[in-house]
Amino acid sequence: MKVTKLLRPTCLSALIYVSGCSGVGTDMLAGRNALQTGRPNDAVGYLARAAELDPNYRTPDRVPERVLTYLGWAYYETGNDAEARKTLERAVNSHPDDPLAHLYLGLTLLRAGDRERGRKEVENGLKAIDDTLEYIALDRVYGFYWDPGMAIRGAVKKTLAAKLDDKELAISAQRIGQEFDEEIDRARRDESHSHSGGKGGGGGD
């Protein structure tokens, strides 16, 4: 996972957004930031505490960030596949429309040797990411803030069309998952900037 500064600029709007909210929201933000900055063990600590308080917690964003999904992702990054699988199974069962839950469950299953189901879940997650971005793009007010250069959707289509082996699929899928997660911050930041009187801008690296 790409390691950046402790609190990336793209996370600042998220920090402002949840400031003053419950302890669950604060732990969710801290855990997600730890995960994004290459500190999965710290992420597990924050997110496990948040999940214990409210396992159904989700942010009120255009693409909700759900605590069980990010906790499962954090367990995956620490190499704790048993906890990752258990947590991500709960996330998928509770929210079958969550792209990242399917994606990281698939990655966990692939690493554990469950090749057939693992690949299916990874592909389901990738398709859900593509579908989510396509749906948001239809919004004439906010759509252009999300994946404006279609880099994420292009990567999804390329990955699904290629005949990748398990390792190659996992590498590509994890990269896309990280980009999709970061796009939530970029789009939120750009929407907020637009509302405050600035010019809208695109995300994407």
Contacts in CASP RR format, 6 or more apart in sequence:
PFRMAT RR
TARGET T0000
AUTHOR 0000-0000-0000
METHOD contacts of the structure
MODEL  1
MKVTKLLRPTCLSALIYVSGCSGVGTDMLAGRNALQTGRPNDAVGYLARA
AELDPNYRTPDRVPERVLTYLGWAYYETGNDAEARKTLERAVNSHPDDPL
AHLYLGLTLLRAGDRERGRKEVENGLKAIDDTLEYIALDRVYGFYWDPGM
AIRGAVKKTLAAKLDDKELAISAQRIGQEFDEEIDRARRDESHSHSGGKG
GGGGD
1 35 0 8 1.000
1 36 0 8 1.000
1 38 0 8 1.000
1 40 0 8 1.000
1 77 0 8 1.000
1 178 0 8 1.000
2 38 0 8 1.000
2 178 0 8 1.000
3 37 0 8 1.000
3 38 0 8 1.000
4 36 0 8 1.000
4 37 0 8 1.000
5 37 0 8 1.000
6 33 0 8 1.000
6 37 0 8 1.000
7 15 0 8 1.000
7 33 0 8 1.000
7 37 0 8 1.000
8 33 0 8 1.000
8 36 0 8 1.000
8 37 0 8 1.000
8 185 0 8 1.000
9 189 0 8 1.000
10 182 0 8 1.000
10 185 0 8 1.000
10 186 0 8 1.000
10 189 0 8 1.000
11 29 0 8 1.000
11 33 0 8 1.000
11 36 0 8 1.000
11 185 0 8 1.000
12 189 0 8 1.000
13 185 0 8 1.000
13 188 0 8 1.000
13 189 0 8 1.000
13 192 0 8 1.000
14 29 0 8 1.000
14 32 0 8 1.000
14 185 0 8 1.000
14 188 0 8 1.000
15 29 0 8 1.000
17 188 0 8 1.000
17 192 0 8 1.000
18 25 0 8 1.000
18 26 0 8 1.000
18 28 0 8 1.000
18 29 0 8 1.000
18 59 0 8 1.000
20 26 0 8 1.000
23 50 0 8 1.000
23 53 0 8 1.000
24 50 0 8 1.000
24 53 0 8 1.000
24 54 0 8 1.000
24 57 0 8 1.000
24 67 0 8 1.000
25 50 0 8 1.000
25 57 0 8 1.000
25 59 0 8 1.000
27 46 0 8 1.000
27 47 0 8 1.000
27 49 0 8 1.000
27 50 0 8 1.000
27 53 0 8 1.000
28 46 0 8 1.000
28 47 0 8 1.000
28 50 0 8 1.000
28 57 0 8 1.000
28 59 0 8 1.000
28 65 0 8 1.000
28 67 0 8 1.000
28 70 0 8 1.000
30 46 0 8 1.000
31 42 0 8 1.000
31 43 0 8 1.000
31 45 0 8 1.000
31 46 0 8 1.000
31 47 0 8 1.000
31 50 0 8 1.000
31 70 0 8 1.000
31 74 0 8 1.000
32 43 0 8 1.000
32 47 0 8 1.000
32 65 0 8 1.000
32 70 0 8 1.000
34 40 0 8 1.000
34 42 0 8 1.000
34 43 0 8 1.000
34 46 0 8 1.000
34 74 0 8 1.000
35 43 0 8 1.000
35 47 0 8 1.000
35 70 0 8 1.000
35 73 0 8 1.000
35 74 0 8 1.000
35 77 0 8 1.000
36 178 0 8 1.000
36 181 0 8 1.000
36 182 0 8 1.000
38 77 0 8 1.000
40 74 0 8 1.000
40 75 0 8 1.000
40 77 0 8 1.000
40 78 0 8 1.000
41 78 0 8 1.000
43 70 0 8 1.000
43 74 0 8 1.000
43 77 0 8 1.000
44 71 0 8 1.000
44 74 0 8 1.000
44 75 0 8 1.000
44 78 0 8 1.000
44 80 0 8 1.000
47 67 0 8 1.000
47 70 0 8 1.000
47 71 0 8 1.000
47 72 0 8 1.000
47 74 0 8 1.000
48 71 0 8 1.000
50 57 0 8 1.000
50 67 0 8 1.000
50 71 0 8 1.000
51 57 0 8 1.000
51 67 0 8 1.000
51 68 0 8 1.000
51 71 0 8 1.000
51 87 0 8 1.000
54 67 0 8 1.000
55 67 0 8 1.000
55 68 0 8 1.000
55 90 0 8 1.000
55 94 0 8 1.000
56 67 0 8 1.000
56 94 0 8 1.000
57 66 0 8 1.000
57 67 0 8 1.000
58 64 0 8 1.000
58 65 0 8 1.000
58 66 0 8 1.000
58 67 0 8 1.000
58 95 0 8 1.000
59 65 0 8 1.000
61 184 0 8 1.000
61 188 0 8 1.000
62 136 0 8 1.000
62 142 0 8 1.000
62 146 0 8 1.000
62 184 0 8 1.000
62 187 0 8 1.000
63 132 0 8 1.000
63 136 0 8 1.000
63 184 0 8 1.000
64 98 0 8 1.000
65 184 0 8 1.000
66 91 0 8 1.000
66 94 0 8 1.000
66 95 0 8 1.000
66 98 0 8 1.000
66 101 0 8 1.000
68 87 0 8 1.000
68 88 0 8 1.000
68 90 0 8 1.000
68 91 0 8 1.000
68 94 0 8 1.000
68 95 0 8 1.000
68 101 0 8 1.000
69 88 0 8 1.000
69 91 0 8 1.000
69 95 0 8 1.000
69 98 0 8 1.000
69 100 0 8 1.000
69 101 0 8 1.000
69 104 0 8 1.000
70 100 0 8 1.000
71 87 0 8 1.000
72 83 0 8 1.000
72 84 0 8 1.000
72 87 0 8 1.000
72 88 0 8 1.000
72 91 0 8 1.000
72 104 0 8 1.000
72 108 0 8 1.000
73 84 0 8 1.000
73 88 0 8 1.000
73 100 0 8 1.000
73 104 0 8 1.000
75 81 0 8 1.000
75 83 0 8 1.000
75 84 0 8 1.000
75 87 0 8 1.000
76 84 0 8 1.000
76 88 0 8 1.000
76 104 0 8 1.000
76 107 0 8 1.000
76 108 0 8 1.000
76 111 0 8 1.000
81 108 0 8 1.000
81 111 0 8 1.000
81 112 0 8 1.000
84 104 0 8 1.000
84 108 0 8 1.000
85 105 0 8 1.000
85 108 0 8 1.000
85 109 0 8 1.000
85 112 0 8 1.000
88 101 0 8 1.000
88 104 0 8 1.000
88 105 0 8 1.000
88 106 0 8 1.000
88 108 0 8 1.000
89 105 0 8 1.000
91 98 0 8 1.000
91 101 0 8 1.000
91 105 0 8 1.000
92 98 0 8 1.000
92 101 0 8 1.000
92 102 0 8 1.000
92 105 0 8 1.000
92 121 0 8 1.000
95 101 0 8 1.000
97 128 0 8 1.000
98 128 0 8 1.000
99 125 0 8 1.000
99 126 0 8 1.000
99 128 0 8 1.000
99 129 0 8 1.000
99 132 0 8 1.000
99 180 0 8 1.000
100 125 0 8 1.000
100 129 0 8 1.000
100 177 0 8 1.000
100 180 0 8 1.000
100 181 0 8 1.000
102 121 0 8 1.000
102 122 0 8 1.000
102 124 0 8 1.000
102 125 0 8 1.000
102 128 0 8 1.000
103 121 0 8 1.000
103 122 0 8 1.000
103 124 0 8 1.000
103 125 0 8 1.000
103 126 0 8 1.000
103 128 0 8 1.000
103 129 0 8 1.000
103 173 0 8 1.000
103 176 0 8 1.000
103 177 0 8 1.000
105 118 0 8 1.000
105 121 0 8 1.000
106 117 0 8 1.000
106 118 0 8 1.000
106 119 0 8 1.000
106 120 0 8 1.000
106 121 0 8 1.000
106 122 0 8 1.000
107 118 0 8 1.000
107 122 0 8 1.000
107 170 0 8 1.000
107 173 0 8 1.000
107 174 0 8 1.000
109 117 0 8 1.000
109 118 0 8 1.000
109 121 0 8 1.000
110 118 0 8 1.000
110 119 0 8 1.000
110 122 0 8 1.000
110 166 0 8 1.000
110 169 0 8 1.000
110 170 0 8 1.000
111 170 0 8 1.000
115 166 0 8 1.000
119 166 0 8 1.000
119 169 0 8 1.000
122 169 0 8 1.000
122 170 0 8 1.000
122 173 0 8 1.000
123 160 0 8 1.000
125 173 0 8 1.000
126 156 0 8 1.000
126 159 0 8 1.000
126 160 0 8 1.000
126 173 0 8 1.000
126 176 0 8 1.000
127 156 0 8 1.000
127 160 0 8 1.000
129 152 0 8 1.000
129 153 0 8 1.000
129 156 0 8 1.000
129 176 0 8 1.000
129 177 0 8 1.000
129 180 0 8 1.000
130 153 0 8 1.000
130 156 0 8 1.000
130 157 0 8 1.000
133 146 0 8 1.000
133 147 0 8 1.000
133 152 0 8 1.000
133 153 0 8 1.000
133 180 0 8 1.000
133 183 0 8 1.000
134 153 0 8 1.000
136 142 0 8 1.000
136 143 0 8 1.000
136 146 0 8 1.000
137 143 0 8 1.000
137 144 0 8 1.000
137 146 0 8 1.000
137 147 0 8 1.000
142 187 0 8 1.000
142 191 0 8 1.000
144 202 0 8 1.000
145 186 0 8 1.000
145 187 0 8 1.000
145 190 0 8 1.000
145 191 0 8 1.000
145 194 0 8 1.000
145 200 0 8 1.000
145 201 0 8 1.000
145 202 0 8 1.000
145 203 0 8 1.000
146 183 0 8 1.000
146 187 0 8 1.000
147 153 0 8 1.000
147 183 0 8 1.000
147 203 0 8 1.000
147 204 0 8 1.000
148 201 0 8 1.000
148 202 0 8 1.000
148 203 0 8 1.000
148 204 0 8 1.000
149 202 0 8 1.000
149 204 0 8 1.000
151 179 0 8 1.000
151 204 0 8 1.000
151 205 0 8 1.000
152 176 0 8 1.000
152 179 0 8 1.000
152 180 0 8 1.000
152 183 0 8 1.000
152 204 0 8 1.000
155 172 0 8 1.000
155 175 0 8 1.000
155 176 0 8 1.000
155 179 0 8 1.000
156 176 0 8 1.000
159 169 0 8 1.000
159 172 0 8 1.000
159 173 0 8 1.000
159 176 0 8 1.000
162 168 0 8 1.000
164 172 0 8 1.000
179 204 0 8 1.000
179 205 0 8 1.000
182 204 0 8 1.000
183 203 0 8 1.000
183 204 0 8 1.000
186 202 0 8 1.000
186 203 0 8 1.000
186 204 0 8 1.000
187 203 0 8 1.000
190 200 0 8 1.000
190 201 0 8 1.000
190 202 0 8 1.000
190 203 0 8 1.000
193 199 0 8 1.000
193 200 0 8 1.000
193 201 0 8 1.000
194 200 0 8 1.000
194 201 0 8 1.000
END
